[in-house]
Amino acid sequence: MSSKTGKVGVIGLGNMGGGIARNLSKAGYQVHVYDISDRALKPFRKKATICEPTEMAAKCSVIFFVVHGSKEIEELLSGRNGMLSAVRRNLVLYDLTTSDPDNTKRLARKTARKNVTYMDAGMTGGAVGADKGTLSLMIGGDKKAYKRTRKYLTPFTEQLFHVGKSGAGHTLKLIFNMVVHTNFLAVCEAGHIAKKAGIDLNDMIDVFNAGNARSYISEQRFPNHILSGTWDGRSSVYNLHKDLGMAMTMVAKFGTTAKLGKNTHAYLKRAVKFGMSEKDFTRLYQIFGEIT
């Protein structure tokens, strides 16, 4: 396929970034990639241009950060040899992490001084969605920049929502994750209660999915990753704990409460203390009785 206009960069080629980069490449874009792991870079040696972030900032029209969070992004941007030292004018950066909205807004102000637009874009759809190109994004930041660069988003997304000014995308993502993770633990709890009553988990899930108790958790997570015995949700307990921690910090700044979210965070804290930090989060079902 012939290359489309504009060079695009992807920094971070893990569960999410790898799928995003592959779909951009399939769409015909000139993709530039970077990761600190040689293993992550290996599949892209023939599909993309491997280059350092500073070189990428000088060449690309749009760059996607798919790393752990704001701290890693700031390290990449800053310093004498950081990305902002040799940045292309009117570059648009998309932060696809789950991060503290206050840090996001601070980074947006910092990059604006270099005529760079910083967009926050919370993702949902998981690693499977990144692979299939069916992610949904909740986007905060300059709406004109979003419209101008939307074409770079469509190869790996199914739905796009511009939800407000800088920080709005990450704010909504934290709220979104609070609901998703709370729902997941609620279904885990229900499964353990059903088991005590002598009801098979498969039967419980079938009934949930036939009525108003159904959700993405019951329709997808449990059948595909728990009942299947594969335990492969492709995200760690640490990530859930981190997300809820940021959500609780954000809620406190708003001067409001999130009692259900607080309980979910407490369960995840116990799971981390139980030694589950690096385990796939679906295995929380196995040890749910130990963390409640």
C-alpha positions in Angstrom: 0.0 0.0 0.0 1.3 3.4 -0.9 2.2 5.7 2.1 -0.3 8.3 3.1 0.6 11.9 3.6 2.3 12.7 6.9 4.7 10.8 9.2 3.3 9.4 12.5 5.2 8.2 15.6 4.3 5.7 18.3 6.3 5.6 21.5 5.7 2.5 23.6 5.0 -0.8 21.8 3.5 -2.9 24.6 0.0 -4.5 24.7 -1.7 -1.3 23.4 1.0 0.5 21.5 2.0 -2.5 19.4 -1.5 -2.9 18.1 -1.8 0.8 17.4 1.5 0.9 15.5 0.5 -2.1 13.4 -2.8 -0.7 12.4 -1.3 2.7 11.4 1.2 0.8 9.3 -1.5 -1.3 7.7 -3.4 1.9 6.8 -0.4 3.0 4.8 1.1 5.7 7.1 4.9 6.2 7.4 5.2 4.9 11.0 8.1 5.8 13.2 8.4 3.8 16.5 10.4 3.7 19.7 10.5 1.5 22.8 13.1 0.9 25.4 12.8 -2.8 24.8 14.6 -4.4 21.9 12.1 -7.3 22.1 9.2 -4.9 21.6 11.0 -3.3 18.6 11.9 -6.5 16.9 8.5 -7.1 15.1 8.7 -3.6 13.6 12.1 -3.7 12.0 10.6 -4.3 8.6 7.2 -2.6 9.1 8.3 0.8 10.5 11.2 3.2 11.0 12.9 2.8 14.3 14.2 6.1 15.7 14.9 8.0 18.9 12.1 10.2 20.3 14.0 13.4 19.6 14.4 12.5 15.9 10.8 11.5 15.8 9.7 14.9 17.1 11.6 16.6 14.3 10.1 14.4 11.6 6.5 13.5 12.5 3.2 15.4 12.3 1.6 13.4 15.1 3.1 11.3 17.9 1.2 8.9 20.1 2.5 8.2 23.6 1.5 4.7 24.8 3.7 4.5 27.9 3.0 4.1 31.6 2.1 7.7 32.4 2.9 11.4 32.6 6.2 10.9 34.4 7.7 8.9 31.5 6.3 11.4 28.9 7.8 14.4 30.8 11.2 12.6 30.8 11.0 12.1 27.1 10.0 15.7 26.4 12.5 17.5 28.8 16.1 18.2 29.0 18.8 19.4 26.6 18.3 16.3 24.3 14.6 15.9 25.0 11.9 15.9 22.3 11.1 19.6 22.8 14.7 20.5 22.0 14.2 19.7 18.3 10.5 19.6 17.9 8.7 20.2 14.6 6.5 23.3 14.6 2.7 22.5 14.9 3.4 18.9 16.0 0.4 17.3 17.8 1.1 14.9 20.7 -1.5 12.4 21.8 -1.2 11.1 25.3 -3.0 7.8 25.3 -2.1 6.9 28.9 -4.3 6.9 32.0 -2.9 9.8 33.9 -3.6 12.5 36.5 -5.5 15.3 34.6 -3.5 18.0 36.5 -0.3 16.6 35.1 -1.8 16.5 31.7 -2.8 20.2 31.8 0.7 21.1 33.0 2.3 19.2 30.1 -0.1 20.9 27.7 1.0 24.3 28.9 4.7 23.3 28.7 4.4 22.0 25.1 2.4 25.0 24.0 5.4 27.2 24.6 7.1 25.3 21.7 4.0 25.6 19.4 3.2 22.0 20.1 -0.4 20.8 20.8 -0.8 18.2 23.6 -4.0 16.2 23.5 -5.1 13.7 26.2 -7.0 10.7 24.9 -8.1 8.0 27.3 -8.6 4.6 25.7 -11.1 1.9 26.1 -11.2 -1.5 24.4 -8.1 -3.1 25.8 -5.3 -4.9 24.0 -7.8 -6.8 21.9 -9.3 -3.5 20.7 -5.8 -2.2 19.9 -5.0 -5.3 17.9 -8.4 -5.2 16.0 -8.4 -1.4 15.5 -11.6 -1.0 17.5 -10.6 1.2 20.4 -12.7 4.1 21.6 -11.0 7.4 22.7 -12.2 10.1 25.0 -10.3 13.1 23.9 -9.5 16.4 25.7 -7.7 19.4 24.2 -7.8 21.8 21.2 -10.8 20.8 19.1 -9.3 22.2 15.9 -6.1 20.1 16.4 -8.3 17.1 16.9 -10.2 17.6 13.7 -7.0 18.2 11.8 -5.4 15.0 13.0 -8.5 12.8 13.3 -7.4 10.8 10.2 -4.4 9.5 12.2 -6.8 8.1 14.8 -9.2 6.2 12.6 -6.9 3.3 11.7 -7.0 2.0 15.3 -10.3 3.3 16.6 -14.0 2.6 16.2 -15.4 5.5 18.2 -14.0 9.0 18.9 -15.4 11.4 21.5 -14.0 14.9 22.0 -15.2 15.6 25.5 -13.7 19.0 26.4 -10.6 21.1 27.1 -7.2 19.8 28.1 -7.5 17.2 30.9 -11.1 16.3 30.1 -10.2 13.0 28.3 -8.1 11.8 31.2 -10.7 12.9 33.8 -13.4 10.9 32.1 -11.0 7.9 31.7 -10.5 7.8 35.4 -14.2 8.0 36.1 -14.8 5.3 33.4 -12.2 3.0 34.9 -13.6 3.5 38.4 -17.0 2.2 37.1 -15.4 -0.7 35.1 -13.2 -2.0 37.9 -16.0 -1.6 40.5 -18.3 -3.6 38.2 -15.7 -6.3 37.7 -15.4 -6.8 41.4 -19.1 -6.8 41.9 -19.5 -9.6 39.4 -16.6 -11.5 41.1 -18.5 -11.1 44.4 -21.7 -12.3 42.9 -19.9 -15.4 41.5 -18.5 -16.3 44.9 -21.9 -15.9 46.5 -23.5 -18.1 43.8 -20.8 -20.7 44.4 -21.7 -20.8 48.1 -25.3 -21.4 47.1 -24.4 -24.3 44.9 -25.0 -22.4 41.6 -22.6 -22.8 38.7 -20.8 -19.7 37.6 -21.6 -20.4 34.0 -25.3 -20.5 34.8 -25.1 -17.2 36.7 -23.4 -15.5 33.8 -25.9 -16.9 31.4 -28.7 -15.5 33.5 -27.0 -12.1 33.9 -26.6 -11.8 30.2 -30.3 -12.5 29.6 -31.4 -9.7 31.8 -30.6 -6.3 33.3 -27.5 -7.5 35.3 -25.6 -7.9 32.0 -22.6 -5.7 31.2 -19.3 -5.8 29.3 -17.9 -7.7 32.3 -20.5 -10.5 32.1 -20.7 -10.6 28.3 -17.0 -10.5 27.5 -14.6 -10.6 30.4 -16.1 -13.6 32.2 -16.8 -15.8 29.2 -13.6 -15.0 27.3 -11.1 -14.7 30.1 -12.4 -16.5 33.2 -14.8 -19.2 32.3 -12.5 -20.0 29.4 -9.7 -20.7 32.0 -7.3 -18.5 30.0 -6.9 -15.7 32.6 -5.7 -13.4 29.9 -7.2 -9.9 30.3 -3.8 -8.5 29.4 -3.6 -6.0 32.2 -2.1 -6.3 35.6 -3.7 -5.9 39.1 -1.1 -3.1 39.5 -2.7 -1.1 36.6 -6.1 -1.3 38.2 -4.7 -0.3 41.6 -2.9 2.7 40.0 -6.0 3.8 38.1 -8.2 3.7 41.2 -5.6 5.5 43.2 -5.5 8.4 40.7 -9.3 8.4 40.6 -9.5 8.8 44.4 -6.9 11.6 44.4 -8.9 13.4 41.7 -12.2 12.9 43.5 -10.7 14.4 46.7 -9.6 17.5 44.7 -13.2 18.0 43.5 -14.3 18.0 47.1 -16.7 15.2 46.6 -16.9 11.5 47.5 -16.9 8.2 45.7 -17.7 5.6 48.3 -18.1 2.7 45.9 -14.9 3.6 44.1 -13.2 3.9 47.5 -14.2 0.3 48.4 -12.9 -1.0 45.1 -9.6 0.8 45.7 -9.4 -0.9 49.1 -9.9 -4.3 47.6 -7.2 -3.7 45.1 -4.8 -2.5 47.8 -5.4 -5.8 49.6 -4.7 -7.7 46.3 -1.4 -5.9 45.9 -0.5 -6.7 49.5 -1.5 -10.3 48.8 1.2 -10.4 46.1 -1.0 -10.0 43.0 0.5 -6.8 41.7 2.0 -8.3 38.5 -0.7 -10.9 38.0 -3.4 -10.6 35.3 -6.3 -8.8 36.8 -8.8 -11.6 35.8 -7.2 -13.7 38.5 -8.7 -11.5 41.1 -11.7 -13.7 40.8 -9.7 -16.7 42.1 -8.6 -14.9 45.2 -11.6 -12.6 45.8 -12.4 -14.3 49.1 -8.9 -13.4 50.3 -9.2 -9.7 49.7 -12.7 -9.0 51.1 
